[in-house]
Amino acid sequence: MTRLRCAILDDYQNAALNLADWSKLADRVDITVFDQPFASSDETIRALQDFAIVCAMRERTPFGRDVLDALPNLKLLLTSGMRNASFDLEAAKARGIVVCGTGAVGNPTAGLVIGLMLELTRKIGFENARMKAGEPWQITLGEDVEGKTLGIVGLGKLGRQVAKIAQAMGMNVIAWSQNLTREACEAVGVAYATKDELFANADIITIHVVLSARSRGLVSREDIARMKPTAYLINTARGPIVDEAALLEALQKHAIAGAALDTYSQEPLPVDDPLRKLDNVVLTPHLGYVTVQNYRRYYTEMVEDISAWLAGIPIRVIG
């Protein structure tokens, strides 16, 4: 029986092999883990020439038509979650490549959003770093989020969860998205706002829409210009949803109080990116979905996906 090669990509924490039982595939599949990102599409192509199965982690490694057409042995492409904006599904279908996904656990991004909001307003990590560096005592003056207005762009499952936590913290919550209605807001006790109203009135704005052609650049230079000088922007969705050049300019000029970013147009964020040098920005390396519980489900269901595909009955097929 011909053995197949399977690549697990972008396993930065070397967690994949410990969080699922890959031995179920041992009689048919040889597994190789890549724990560093590929620097380019060319590097991706060179590294994956001999692999029939690829397990990708969200959009960390893109699989556009150029990559797919250059991987003649690829037969099964997996992603964590049930969508991946960096996969060219039409190209995969044309090549006869089966694309499958996985489930996820809860909304771990909601906790990260609240953590980033508290870091912006209470400087917890900042003061922790100062104490560990030997500084004698506090220098920051925090802000209480109670009574502040949280503006949510996108009131889907994740947006609603963030709204619920914010309300429990005593915040006023308003929301807007392209298809959002007043009735949908009222159903979860959130006030509806127009886009202009949200950006002009919110003390903290958090983004929870899916990246698509329609949402790319959704938060424009004009929207950022409407924000209060005391307001903060949080983006744990996708970098290209925000006009990043306009946001950088506003932060450099202190036109807004600050931002917390977990996602970027280019990931990993280059080490010389100007965002890394600003003292009014909190940066995290795309941690939104990175939890033990989520990873365990991702990798367990990838094993299931591979087993089903080997049996000729693929499951959780995308596209």
C-alpha positions, 0 to 999 in steps of 0.5 A, a space after each residue: 500500500 502506497 504511503 502518503 505524506 502529510 504536512 502540518 503547517 505553521 505549528 508555532 507551538 509544536 502542539 499538533 502532535 500532542 493534541 490529537 491521536 495521529 496514530 490512527 493514521 500511522 498505517 497509511 500516512 507519514 506526518 511532517 510538522 512545519 513549525 515556522 512560516 514559509 517566507 514566500 509562495 515559492 518556499 511553500 511550493 518547494 517545501 510541499 512538492 511531495 505531500 498529498 495532504 496538507 493541514 493548514 492553520 487558518 490563513 497563515 499559509 495562503 493557497 492561491 491558484 499559483 501554489 495549488 497549480 504547482 503542487 501536483 501531488 496535493 490531493 487533500 487540503 485541510 483548514 482549521 475552521 470551516 472557512 479560509 479566505 486564503 484558499 482558492 476554492 475554485 482552483 482547488 476544485 479544478 485541480 481535483 483537490 478535496 478541501 475540508 474543514 473542522 469545527 471550533 470551540 466557543 468564541 475564544 476571541 471574545 476573551 482576547 478582545 476584553 483582555 485587549 480592552 483592559 490593557 488599553 485602559 488599565 495598562 496591566 501588561 505595561 505595568 507588569 513589564 515595568 515591575 519585572 524590569 526593576 522599576 519601583 512603582 506605577 506611572 500610569 493612570 487607568 480608565 474605568 470602562 464602566 459607563 463608556 460606550 463600546 461600538 461593535 462593528 458586526 453583531 454576529 455570534 462573536 460580536 454578541 458575546 463581546 456585547 454581553 461581557 461588555 454589558 456585564 461590565 457596565 458599558 453602553 453598547 452600540 452596533 453597526 454593520 452593513 446588514 444589521 437591523 434595529 430589530 436584531 440589535 434590540 433582540 440582544 439589548 444593544 442600541 443600533 447606530 449608523 456607521 457615522 454615529 458609531 465612529 463618532 460616539 464610541 469610546 472603544 470600537 471593536 471589529 467583528 466582521 468576516 473578511 470579504 471583498 465587501 468588508 475589505 477597507 470597511 473601516 476607512 480613513 474617514 471613519 478613523 477621522 471621526 473617532 474621538 481623540 480619547 477613543 480606542 480601536 480594537 481589531 481582532 478580525 482581519 487586518 485588511 478590514 481597516 485602512 492600515 495606513 490611515 490607522 498608522 497615521 492617526 496613531 503616530 499623530 495621536 489623533 486617537 488614544 490608541 489601538 489594540 491589534 491582533 491581525 495584520 495585512 502581512 503576517 507575521 508582522 515584519 520586525 521593522 513595521 512602524 507599529 512595533 515602535 508606537 507606545 499607544 498600540 498594543 500588539 498581539 501575534 494573531 492569538 484570537 483563536 489560539 487556545 488549547 481547547 480550540 487547537 485540540 478540536 482542530 487537530 482531532 477533526 483533521 485526523 477525522 477528515 483524513 481518515 474519512 477521505 482515505 475511506 473514500 467518504 470525505 466529511 466537512 467538505 468546503 466548496 
